[in-house]
């Protein structure tokens, strides 16, 4: 009897401890479109600042994540939307799932990067760039491209891979910025010419750079950070920022209105606008809206100017959001394969 009582009490004690640990951990579910390696680096820093932070992370490309959020709109499964393309976040179907919350320290972020109703705060961003495999280019006797105009030249036929704008945020901002630069008529005519040279359209924004880095193709239209990281890892590529100006996207965070873990969700969102967060953002992102950081030397060595604004196209983010469905639908009819 005593032995049974001892086992029973031990079982209750273990269950109690496990229950307390679970309550203490307060896991939150976070949806993100950050690249896997950068999301892991950011989370590692966040957990150092918030020791009891537990995160169930779902990482998908921008288009796939937007589709999931819309499909789950009547029963959201996540607490925080993190590192998500602003042009997708401000779509009413997604914006309506968010709740106003001004993170502690949000005053560090310039007001133009914060929603008037505090439903989102944009703290990072990315910019378009070409990853050019130098040995493959030289072997084919091709010149180094410097612009989007160059990529439409017949010499590059079959040597270009690009992200699909219907699934990739990088792909969408590339196409949308070209249409904003050129206007609809000239822009779509240019995309017709460019399509003749494109070997594949890929769902991911980073994979075109990885394919070019591996020598599968000469040119991968991608984004600057992936080019910088691949150069740092020793791949024989050059990063080219298109001379017309680089399309770019902001990445924003928001609190999901139906979250049942708002205390921890808010702690996490507070961290995302902190100086500690900015310090790790600057190691990974070409665009950081929290002032005070310094561009890493490897970014400079890869070819980014100290004044990043000098090479960015001035994207109209609201227009990009409003036009997304029409542009992606038209693009799919014309080019998806």
Secondary structure, 3 states (H helix, E strand, C coil): CHHHHHHHHHHHHHHHHHHHHHHHHCCEEEEECCCHHHHHHHHHHHHHHCCCCCEEEEECCHHHHHHHHHHCHHHCCCCEEEEEEHHHHCCHHHHCCEECCCCCCHHHECHHHECCCCCCEEEEEEEEEEEEEHHHHHHCCCCCCCCHHHHCCHHHCCCEEEECCCCCHHHHHHHHHHHHHHCHHHHHHHHHHHHCCEEEEECCCCHHHHHHHCCCCCEEEEEHHHHHHHHHCCCCEEEECCCCCECEEEEEEEEECCCCCHHHHHHHHHHHCCHHHHHHHCCCCCEECECCCCCCHHHHHHCCCCCHHHHECCCCHHHHHHHHHHHHHHHHHHHCC
